[in-house]
Amino acid sequence: MSTRTIQVTDALHGYLLRETLREPELLARLREETANMPNSNMQISPEQGQFMRLLVELGGVQRALEIGVFTGYSSLSVALALPPGGRIVACDVSQEYTSVARRYWNEAGVADRIELRLAPAAETLGRLVEEGALESFDFSFIDADKRNYDIYYERSLQLLGRGGLIAIDNALWGGRVADDSVQDEDTRAIRALNAKIASDARVSMSMVPIGDGLLLARKR
């Protein structure tokens, strides 16, 4: 028994991956290709991808939002867990990185499940509201520019139906959120959103120390 979350050493992390990771071969190839690219640290960990697939299955997700695509590991993870007819609206601004994502979506046979919108995510989410998509989504994954996290959270709440789940990446931000000497704009934005959600009566929430911290908020 333990009164706190166990420290994940390199040896324990290796055990976790070796003994419990169910990563499709295509996802493994995408992860390996991305590891050799600039900004490879923007990719989520494979155990987080597996956890998100489980969340999608548990929630019976039909329609999902992804805010921040990068090379597509998270969107591919979610798409593979969707039931027949499931759809993702994926928001990003990079043609270069998402071209990698498209290649893997096509190879996996899930490209028809993913609608990529290349524009600033705040604009895309605003258009979805204008298009009448309020309360029509079941899941939202936020992993984009940190200073706009609050905007993405509020828009996600508008677009999710009751019981919909928001998953916010980088909520522990490499530990910098707990270091008061770190006061850059991104860190302050993550701290502020963590504190906001902790007391937000509109949601039930939990911080999961997986990857770089995944904050879960379920709309009440």
PALUM-356810 format. One line per field, with one value per residue: residue number from 1; x, y, z of N, C-alpha, C in turn. Coordinates in steps of 0.05 Angstrom, whole numbers, plus 5000, padded with zeros to 4 digits. Layout:
<recs>
nr	c(NUM / ...)
n_u	c(X / ...)
n_v	c(Y / ...)
n_w	c(Z / ...)
ca_u	c(X / ...)
ca_v	c(Y / ...)
ca_w	c(Z / ...)
c_u	c(X / ...)
c_v	c(Y / ...)
c_w	c(Z / ...)
</recs>
This chain:
<recs>
nr	c(1 / 2 / 3 / 4 / 5 / 6 / 7 / 8 / 9 / 10 / 11 / 12 / 13 / 14 / 15 / 16 / 17 / 18 / 19 / 20 / 21 / 22 / 23 / 24 / 25 / 26 / 27 / 28 / 29 / 30 / 31 / 32 / 33 / 34 / 35 / 36 / 37 / 38 / 39 / 40 / 41 / 42 / 43 / 44 / 45 / 46 / 47 / 48 / 49 / 50 / 51 / 52 / 53 / 54 / 55 / 56 / 57 / 58 / 59 / 60 / 61 / 62 / 63 / 64 / 65 / 66 / 67 / 68 / 69 / 70 / 71 / 72 / 73 / 74 / 75 / 76 / 77 / 78 / 79 / 80 / 81 / 82 / 83 / 84 / 85 / 86 / 87 / 88 / 89 / 90 / 91 / 92 / 93 / 94 / 95 / 96 / 97 / 98 / 99 / 100 / 101 / 102 / 103 / 104 / 105 / 106 / 107 / 108 / 109 / 110 / 111 / 112 / 113 / 114 / 115 / 116 / 117 / 118 / 119 / 120 / 121 / 122 / 123 / 124 / 125 / 126 / 127 / 128 / 129 / 130 / 131 / 132 / 133 / 134 / 135 / 136 / 137 / 138 / 139 / 140 / 141 / 142 / 143 / 144 / 145 / 146 / 147 / 148 / 149 / 150 / 151 / 152 / 153 / 154 / 155 / 156 / 157 / 158 / 159 / 160 / 161 / 162 / 163 / 164 / 165 / 166 / 167 / 168 / 169 / 170 / 171 / 172 / 173 / 174 / 175 / 176 / 177 / 178 / 179 / 180 / 181 / 182 / 183 / 184 / 185 / 186 / 187 / 188 / 189 / 190 / 191 / 192 / 193 / 194 / 195 / 196 / 197 / 198 / 199 / 200 / 201 / 202 / 203 / 204 / 205 / 206 / 207 / 208 / 209 / 210 / 211 / 212 / 213 / 214 / 215 / 216 / 217 / 218 / 219 / 220)
n_u	c(5017 / 5007 / 5011 / 5017 / 5028 / 5068 / 5137 / 5160 / 5210 / 5265 / 5273 / 5224 / 5189 / 5206 / 5190 / 5135 / 5123 / 5143 / 5113 / 5059 / 5042 / 5001 / 5011 / 4994 / 5027 / 5031 / 5025 / 5071 / 5110 / 5099 / 5110 / 5165 / 5184 / 5170 / 5203 / 5251 / 5246 / 5245 / 5223 / 5204 / 5190 / 5139 / 5104 / 5057 / 5064 / 5070 / 5042 / 5005 / 4975 / 4951 / 4921 / 4885 / 4858 / 4830 / 4797 / 4764 / 4738 / 4711 / 4678 / 4644 / 4651 / 4631 / 4637 / 4693 / 4738 / 4801 / 4852 / 4906 / 4947 / 4998 / 5041 / 5003 / 4997 / 4963 / 4912 / 4907 / 4908 / 4860 / 4823 / 4828 / 4802 / 4750 / 4680 / 4645 / 4627 / 4643 / 4674 / 4726 / 4742 / 4797 / 4843 / 4893 / 4952 / 4995 / 5016 / 5060 / 5073 / 5023 / 5019 / 5048 / 5016 / 4970 / 4988 / 4995 / 4943 / 4917 / 4943 / 4926 / 4873 / 4835 / 4826 / 4779 / 4751 / 4770 / 4768 / 4807 / 4822 / 4856 / 4875 / 4879 / 4864 / 4827 / 4795 / 4773 / 4743 / 4708 / 4680 / 4654 / 4618 / 4587 / 4566 / 4528 / 4542 / 4539 / 4543 / 4550 / 4592 / 4632 / 4682 / 4743 / 4808 / 4861 / 4919 / 4956 / 4979 / 4998 / 4983 / 4933 / 4901 / 4858 / 4818 / 4809 / 4790 / 4742 / 4713 / 4710 / 4677 / 4630 / 4620 / 4617 / 4572 / 4530 / 4565 / 4608 / 4679 / 4737 / 4805 / 4866 / 4929 / 4999 / 4992 / 5022 / 5070 / 5126 / 5139 / 5146 / 5102 / 5100 / 5141 / 5154 / 5190 / 5190 / 5162 / 5143 / 5100 / 5071 / 5075 / 5049 / 4998 / 4982 / 4983 / 4943 / 4897 / 4895 / 4884 / 4835 / 4801 / 4802 / 4767 / 4720 / 4654 / 4625 / 4645 / 4668 / 4731 / 4799 / 4868 / 4915 / 4975 / 5004 / 5047 / 5062 / 5029 / 4960 / 4902 / 4837 / 4771 / 4704 / 4643 / 4588)
n_v	c(4976 / 5046 / 5116 / 5154 / 5170 / 5125 / 5131 / 5134 / 5101 / 5093 / 5038 / 5017 / 5042 / 5018 / 4965 / 4973 / 4987 / 4941 / 4898 / 4912 / 4944 / 4951 / 4964 / 4978 / 4958 / 4996 / 5045 / 5043 / 5048 / 5100 / 5128 / 5118 / 5142 / 5195 / 5206 / 5220 / 5269 / 5343 / 5375 / 5329 / 5317 / 5334 / 5293 / 5247 / 5198 / 5126 / 5095 / 5132 / 5139 / 5089 / 5089 / 5130 / 5106 / 5068 / 5101 / 5123 / 5078 / 5062 / 5106 / 5103 / 5134 / 5172 / 5219 / 5260 / 5311 / 5337 / 5377 / 5401 / 5366 / 5348 / 5298 / 5259 / 5216 / 5214 / 5224 / 5181 / 5140 / 5149 / 5145 / 5091 / 5067 / 5082 / 5068 / 5037 / 5086 / 5127 / 5192 / 5242 / 5310 / 5344 / 5392 / 5435 / 5474 / 5463 / 5444 / 5413 / 5377 / 5351 / 5325 / 5280 / 5254 / 5246 / 5208 / 5162 / 5156 / 5143 / 5094 / 5063 / 5058 / 5093 / 5144 / 5165 / 5174 / 5219 / 5288 / 5337 / 5402 / 5455 / 5508 / 5563 / 5536 / 5559 / 5589 / 5548 / 5519 / 5559 / 5565 / 5515 / 5521 / 5561 / 5533 / 5503 / 5460 / 5452 / 5416 / 5366 / 5332 / 5279 / 5273 / 5307 / 5322 / 5360 / 5388 / 5431 / 5498 / 5527 / 5575 / 5586 / 5548 / 5554 / 5577 / 5535 / 5497 / 5520 / 5524 / 5471 / 5452 / 5476 / 5448 / 5395 / 5343 / 5328 / 5290 / 5284 / 5279 / 5315 / 5314 / 5337 / 5351 / 5353 / 5373 / 5372 / 5391 / 5377 / 5382 / 5435 / 5465 / 5462 / 5491 / 5550 / 5588 / 5588 / 5625 / 5634 / 5649 / 5604 / 5565 / 5592 / 5595 / 5541 / 5528 / 5562 / 5542 / 5490 / 5501 / 5527 / 5487 / 5451 / 5473 / 5478 / 5474 / 5455 / 5408 / 5341 / 5319 / 5295 / 5290 / 5256 / 5224 / 5209 / 5202 / 5268 / 5287 / 5284 / 5316 / 5304 / 5320 / 5314 / 5331 / 5355)
n_w	c(5000 / 4989 / 5004 / 4967 / 4897 / 4862 / 4847 / 4781 / 4759 / 4711 / 4704 / 4722 / 4686 / 4639 / 4650 / 4652 / 4598 / 4572 / 4593 / 4594 / 4552 / 4496 / 4437 / 4373 / 4313 / 4273 / 4301 / 4332 / 4292 / 4274 / 4320 / 4325 / 4277 / 4287 / 4331 / 4310 / 4289 / 4288 / 4349 / 4373 / 4424 / 4431 / 4422 / 4450 / 4502 / 4492 / 4530 / 4548 / 4501 / 4497 / 4544 / 4531 / 4489 / 4518 / 4549 / 4509 / 4491 / 4539 / 4547 / 4505 / 4459 / 4404 / 4374 / 4369 / 4390 / 4371 / 4392 / 4369 / 4332 / 4314 / 4292 / 4291 / 4327 / 4373 / 4351 / 4316 / 4353 / 4381 / 4338 / 4323 / 4365 / 4361 / 4350 / 4294 / 4247 / 4279 / 4290 / 4283 / 4294 / 4277 / 4298 / 4275 / 4256 / 4224 / 4162 / 4148 / 4192 / 4198 / 4150 / 4155 / 4193 / 4162 / 4126 / 4158 / 4178 / 4131 / 4118 / 4161 / 4150 / 4170 / 4154 / 4135 / 4180 / 4204 / 4205 / 4184 / 4203 / 4182 / 4213 / 4260 / 4324 / 4359 / 4324 / 4292 / 4330 / 4345 / 4298 / 4295 / 4337 / 4315 / 4272 / 4295 / 4328 / 4382 / 4442 / 4417 / 4416 / 4445 / 4468 / 4481 / 4465 / 4487 / 4467 / 4452 / 4438 / 4498 / 4522 / 4504 / 4526 / 4563 / 4532 / 4496 / 4531 / 4550 / 4502 / 4489 / 4530 / 4515 / 4467 / 4481 / 4500 / 4557 / 4605 / 4572 / 4560 / 4575 / 4560 / 4581 / 4560 / 4584 / 4635 / 4681 / 4664 / 4660 / 4712 / 4723 / 4737 / 4792 / 4811 / 4837 / 4820 / 4766 / 4717 / 4666 / 4609 / 4588 / 4629 / 4671 / 4649 / 4647 / 4702 / 4720 / 4693 / 4714 / 4768 / 4761 / 4740 / 4782 / 4818 / 4790 / 4785 / 4743 / 4724 / 4737 / 4761 / 4752 / 4763 / 4727 / 4734 / 4685 / 4629 / 4613 / 4650 / 4654 / 4653 / 4670 / 4656 / 4667 / 4638 / 4674)
ca_u	c(5000 / 5022 / 4994 / 5023 / 5034 / 5095 / 5156 / 5165 / 5239 / 5270 / 5269 / 5195 / 5177 / 5212 / 5173 / 5108 / 5122 / 5149 / 5094 / 5031 / 5036 / 4990 / 5014 / 4993 / 5053 / 5031 / 5030 / 5099 / 5126 / 5094 / 5125 / 5194 / 5190 / 5168 / 5225 / 5274 / 5238 / 5246 / 5200 / 5194 / 5180 / 5111 / 5088 / 5049 / 5077 / 5053 / 5023 / 4983 / 4958 / 4936 / 4901 / 4864 / 4841 / 4812 / 4777 / 4746 / 4721 / 4695 / 4658 / 4627 / 4655 / 4623 / 4648 / 4715 / 4754 / 4829 / 4862 / 4934 / 4950 / 5026 / 5044 / 4979 / 4996 / 4939 / 4887 / 4906 / 4901 / 4831 / 4809 / 4828 / 4784 / 4723 / 4662 / 4637 / 4612 / 4656 / 4688 / 4743 / 4749 / 4824 / 4851 / 4922 / 4960 / 5019 / 5014 / 5083 / 5070 / 4999 / 5022 / 5057 / 4992 / 4952 / 5000 / 4990 / 4914 / 4910 / 4953 / 4910 / 4846 / 4817 / 4826 / 4751 / 4740 / 4783 / 4765 / 4829 / 4818 / 4881 / 4870 / 4881 / 4843 / 4805 / 4777 / 4758 / 4723 / 4687 / 4663 / 4638 / 4596 / 4569 / 4553 / 4508 / 4552 / 4538 / 4536 / 4548 / 4616 / 4634 / 4709 / 4761 / 4836 / 4874 / 4948 / 4965 / 4993 / 4989 / 4971 / 4905 / 4888 / 4833 / 4799 / 4803 / 4774 / 4715 / 4700 / 4704 / 4654 / 4607 / 4616 / 4612 / 4547 / 4532 / 4580 / 4631 / 4704 / 4760 / 4832 / 4884 / 4957 / 5020 / 4982 / 5044 / 5089 / 5153 / 5144 / 5149 / 5079 / 5104 / 5165 / 5145 / 5210 / 5184 / 5139 / 5138 / 5071 / 5059 / 5073 / 5028 / 4972 / 4975 / 4977 / 4917 / 4876 / 4894 / 4870 / 4807 / 4786 / 4800 / 4744 / 4699 / 4630 / 4613 / 4657 / 4682 / 4758 / 4821 / 4895 / 4927 / 5004 / 5014 / 5060 / 5069 / 5005 / 4935 / 4880 / 4811 / 4747 / 4679 / 4622 / 4565)
ca_v	c(5000 / 5072 / 5139 / 5173 / 5158 / 5114 / 5144 / 5116 / 5100 / 5082 / 5009 / 5012 / 5050 / 4997 / 4943 / 4980 / 4984 / 4914 / 4879 / 4920 / 4961 / 4939 / 4985 / 4968 / 4961 / 5021 / 5066 / 5041 / 5059 / 5129 / 5139 / 5117 / 5163 / 5222 / 5210 / 5230 / 5295 / 5365 / 5377 / 5302 / 5316 / 5341 / 5269 / 5235 / 5172 / 5104 / 5086 / 5151 / 5133 / 5065 / 5098 / 5145 / 5087 / 5056 / 5122 / 5125 / 5054 / 5063 / 5127 / 5099 / 5159 / 5172 / 5243 / 5269 / 5334 / 5337 / 5404 / 5397 / 5340 / 5342 / 5278 / 5243 / 5192 / 5214 / 5221 / 5153 / 5123 / 5152 / 5134 / 5062 / 5058 / 5091 / 5048 / 5043 / 5112 / 5148 / 5214 / 5261 / 5335 / 5349 / 5420 / 5441 / 5495 / 5455 / 5426 / 5395 / 5355 / 5335 / 5308 / 5254 / 5243 / 5236 / 5184 / 5140 / 5152 / 5128 / 5067 / 5049 / 5056 / 5109 / 5172 / 5174 / 5181 / 5243 / 5312 / 5355 / 5430 / 5470 / 5536 / 5565 / 5519 / 5576 / 5596 / 5524 / 5514 / 5579 / 5558 / 5492 / 5532 / 5576 / 5513 / 5489 / 5434 / 5452 / 5391 / 5344 / 5315 / 5262 / 5272 / 5328 / 5320 / 5386 / 5386 / 5451 / 5520 / 5527 / 5600 / 5585 / 5525 / 5562 / 5581 / 5508 / 5484 / 5532 / 5516 / 5442 / 5449 / 5483 / 5429 / 5368 / 5338 / 5320 / 5265 / 5285 / 5280 / 5331 / 5305 / 5359 / 5341 / 5370 / 5387 / 5374 / 5408 / 5370 / 5390 / 5464 / 5478 / 5461 / 5507 / 5578 / 5605 / 5587 / 5644 / 5640 / 5651 / 5578 / 5552 / 5605 / 5587 / 5514 / 5529 / 5575 / 5524 / 5468 / 5512 / 5533 / 5462 / 5438 / 5484 / 5483 / 5457 / 5445 / 5383 / 5323 / 5320 / 5281 / 5292 / 5229 / 5228 / 5192 / 5220 / 5294 / 5295 / 5285 / 5326 / 5295 / 5335 / 5304 / 5351 / 5346)
ca_w	c(5000 / 4989 / 5007 / 4945 / 4871 / 4861 / 4828 / 4758 / 4751 / 4684 / 4704 / 4724 / 4661 / 4620 / 4656 / 4643 / 4569 / 4564 / 4602 / 4593 / 4529 / 4472 / 4417 / 4346 / 4299 / 4258 / 4320 / 4339 / 4270 / 4275 / 4343 / 4318 / 4257 / 4300 / 4349 / 4295 / 4278 / 4307 / 4367 / 4378 / 4452 / 4430 / 4419 / 4475 / 4508 / 4483 / 4550 / 4548 / 4478 / 4505 / 4564 / 4517 / 4474 / 4537 / 4556 / 4487 / 4492 / 4563 / 4544 / 4481 / 4444 / 4376 / 4361 / 4385 / 4382 / 4378 / 4390 / 4368 / 4320 / 4310 / 4271 / 4289 / 4344 / 4390 / 4334 / 4306 / 4376 / 4385 / 4315 / 4324 / 4387 / 4356 / 4338 / 4266 / 4245 / 4296 / 4275 / 4297 / 4282 / 4286 / 4293 / 4275 / 4238 / 4209 / 4139 / 4148 / 4211 / 4193 / 4126 / 4167 / 4205 / 4140 / 4114 / 4175 / 4178 / 4107 / 4120 / 4181 / 4140 / 4186 / 4144 / 4132 / 4207 / 4214 / 4190 / 4192 / 4197 / 4184 / 4220 / 4289 / 4336 / 4370 / 4302 / 4284 / 4351 / 4343 / 4274 / 4302 / 4352 / 4296 / 4255 / 4310 / 4338 / 4411 / 4457 / 4398 / 4418 / 4469 / 4478 / 4471 / 4474 / 4484 / 4467 / 4433 / 4450 / 4525 / 4530 / 4496 / 4538 / 4576 / 4510 / 4486 / 4552 / 4550 / 4477 / 4492 / 4547 / 4498 / 4446 / 4492 / 4513 / 4585 / 4607 / 4554 / 4574 / 4565 / 4569 / 4576 / 4562 / 4595 / 4658 / 4701 / 4650 / 4667 / 4740 / 4725 / 4751 / 4821 / 4817 / 4837 / 4807 / 4737 / 4713 / 4637 / 4603 / 4585 / 4655 / 4686 / 4637 / 4656 / 4730 / 4723 / 4684 / 4734 / 4791 / 4753 / 4737 / 4808 / 4833 / 4771 / 4791 / 4718 / 4716 / 4755 / 4750 / 4764 / 4751 / 4724 / 4729 / 4663 / 4610 / 4625 / 4666 / 4638 / 4669 / 4660 / 4666 / 4655 / 4640 / 4689)
c_u	c(5017 / 5002 / 4999 / 5029 / 5063 / 5112 / 5162 / 5194 / 5241 / 5264 / 5239 / 5181 / 5182 / 5195 / 5144 / 5104 / 5124 / 5126 / 5065 / 5023 / 5025 / 4989 / 5014 / 5019 / 5054 / 5036 / 5059 / 5116 / 5123 / 5110 / 5155 / 5201 / 5190 / 5192 / 5249 / 5269 / 5243 / 5220 / 5188 / 5182 / 5150 / 5093 / 5081 / 5063 / 5059 / 5034 / 5000 / 4964 / 4940 / 4914 / 4878 / 4846 / 4821 / 4790 / 4756 / 4727 / 4702 / 4672 / 4640 / 4628 / 4647 / 4636 / 4669 / 4727 / 4783 / 4840 / 4893 / 4940 / 4979 / 5028 / 5022 / 4978 / 4970 / 4914 / 4885 / 4898 / 4871 / 4815 / 4807 / 4809 / 4755 / 4706 / 4657 / 4620 / 4624 / 4672 / 4704 / 4745 / 4776 / 4833 / 4882 / 4928 / 4983 / 5012 / 5036 / 5079 / 5045 / 5000 / 5032 / 5033 / 4974 / 4962 / 4993 / 4959 / 4906 / 4918 / 4936 / 4881 / 4826 / 4815 / 4798 / 4738 / 4750 / 4780 / 4786 / 4822 / 4843 / 4875 / 4875 / 4858 / 4820 / 4785 / 4760 / 4737 / 4701 / 4668 / 4644 / 4614 / 4576 / 4554 / 4532 / 4516 / 4553 / 4529 / 4534 / 4572 / 4617 / 4662 / 4726 / 4788 / 4850 / 4904 / 4960 / 4980 / 4981 / 4975 / 4942 / 4889 / 4860 / 4811 / 4790 / 4785 / 4745 / 4700 / 4692 / 4680 / 4628 / 4600 / 4611 / 4584 / 4552 / 4546 / 4604 / 4657 / 4725 / 4786 / 4852 / 4913 / 4975 / 5011 / 5002 / 5069 / 5118 / 5160 / 5146 / 5126 / 5082 / 5128 / 5157 / 5165 / 5206 / 5159 / 5135 / 5108 / 5058 / 5055 / 5051 / 5000 / 4964 / 4968 / 4949 / 4894 / 4873 / 4878 / 4840 / 4791 / 4782 / 4776 / 4720 / 4676 / 4617 / 4623 / 4665 / 4711 / 4777 / 4846 / 4908 / 4957 / 5015 / 5026 / 5070 / 5046 / 4981 / 4913 / 4853 / 4789 / 4723 / 4656 / 4598 / 4539)
c_v	c(5025 / 5095 / 5160 / 5157 / 5149 / 5129 / 5124 / 5119 / 5090 / 5052 / 5002 / 5019 / 5029 / 4972 / 4948 / 4977 / 4955 / 4895 / 4886 / 4936 / 4944 / 4961 / 4972 / 4975 / 4988 / 5045 / 5066 / 5053 / 5090 / 5141 / 5140 / 5138 / 5190 / 5227 / 5222 / 5258 / 5318 / 5366 / 5350 / 5299 / 5324 / 5316 / 5257 / 5208 / 5150 / 5094 / 5106 / 5145 / 5109 / 5072 / 5113 / 5127 / 5074 / 5076 / 5124 / 5101 / 5055 / 5084 / 5123 / 5123 / 5154 / 5195 / 5255 / 5294 / 5329 / 5365 / 5402 / 5369 / 5330 / 5321 / 5256 / 5219 / 5191 / 5211 / 5193 / 5135 / 5125 / 5140 / 5104 / 5051 / 5066 / 5068 / 5055 / 5069 / 5134 / 5168 / 5231 / 5287 / 5343 / 5376 / 5423 / 5463 / 5486 / 5435 / 5405 / 5371 / 5338 / 5319 / 5281 / 5240 / 5231 / 5210 / 5159 / 5135 / 5136 / 5099 / 5050 / 5045 / 5072 / 5138 / 5183 / 5181 / 5208 / 5266 / 5332 / 5383 / 5445 / 5500 / 5538 / 5552 / 5536 / 5584 / 5572 / 5518 / 5534 / 5574 / 5535 / 5502 / 5546 / 5556 / 5497 / 5463 / 5434 / 5425 / 5367 / 5325 / 5301 / 5264 / 5294 / 5324 / 5346 / 5382 / 5405 / 5473 / 5526 / 5553 / 5603 / 5562 / 5532 / 5565 / 5553 / 5493 / 5494 / 5524 / 5487 / 5437 / 5456 / 5461 / 5401 / 5366 / 5330 / 5293 / 5264 / 5290 / 5297 / 5319 / 5326 / 5350 / 5362 / 5385 / 5389 / 5387 / 5403 / 5378 / 5420 / 5478 / 5479 / 5477 / 5537 / 5597 / 5606 / 5603 / 5651 / 5638 / 5623 / 5564 / 5566 / 5598 / 5559 / 5514 / 5541 / 5557 / 5500 / 5477 / 5517 / 5508 / 5448 / 5448 / 5489 / 5464 / 5446 / 5417 / 5367 / 5321 / 5302 / 5286 / 5265 / 5233 / 5208 / 5211 / 5245 / 5305 / 5299 / 5293 / 5319 / 5311 / 5325 / 5323 / 5340 / 5353)
c_w	c(5000 / 4991 / 4985 / 4920 / 4871 / 4841 / 4806 / 4750 / 4722 / 4683 / 4706 / 4699 / 4640 / 4625 / 4647 / 4613 / 4560 / 4570 / 4598 / 4568 / 4506 / 4451 / 4389 / 4331 / 4284 / 4277 / 4329 / 4318 / 4269 / 4297 / 4338 / 4298 / 4270 / 4318 / 4336 / 4283 / 4298 / 4324 / 4373 / 4406 / 4453 / 4428 / 4446 / 4478 / 4499 / 4504 / 4553 / 4525 / 4484 / 4525 / 4551 / 4501 / 4493 / 4545 / 4534 / 4486 / 4516 / 4560 / 4520 / 4462 / 4415 / 4361 / 4380 / 4372 / 4388 / 4372 / 4392 / 4358 / 4320 / 4288 / 4273 / 4308 / 4361 / 4374 / 4323 / 4329 / 4381 / 4363 / 4315 / 4345 / 4382 / 4344 / 4309 / 4266 / 4263 / 4280 / 4294 / 4281 / 4294 / 4278 / 4295 / 4255 / 4219 / 4187 / 4140 / 4167 / 4205 / 4168 / 4135 / 4178 / 4183 / 4128 / 4131 / 4178 / 4154 / 4109 / 4139 / 4172 / 4156 / 4177 / 4141 / 4158 / 4217 / 4195 / 4200 / 4184 / 4203 / 4188 / 4250 / 4303 / 4348 / 4348 / 4294 / 4305 / 4350 / 4320 / 4280 / 4319 / 4334 / 4278 / 4269 / 4323 / 4369 / 4422 / 4439 / 4399 / 4445 / 4483 / 4466 / 4483 / 4467 / 4488 / 4447 / 4448 / 4478 / 4533 / 4522 / 4508 / 4550 / 4554 / 4500 / 4506 / 4551 / 4525 / 4478 / 4509 / 4532 / 4479 / 4456 / 4503 / 4542 / 4587 / 4589 / 4570 / 4560 / 4577 / 4561 / 4581 / 4574 / 4620 / 4681 / 4690 / 4659 / 4696 / 4744 / 4739 / 4781 / 4830 / 4814 / 4824 / 4777 / 4732 / 4684 / 4632 / 4601 / 4612 / 4671 / 4675 / 4646 / 4685 / 4734 / 4715 / 4704 / 4758 / 4785 / 4753 / 4764 / 4824 / 4814 / 4775 / 4767 / 4711 / 4741 / 4744 / 4765 / 4749 / 4750 / 4717 / 4709 / 4642 / 4624 / 4641 / 4648 / 4657 / 4656 / 4673 / 4651 / 4659 / 4654 / 4675)
</recs>
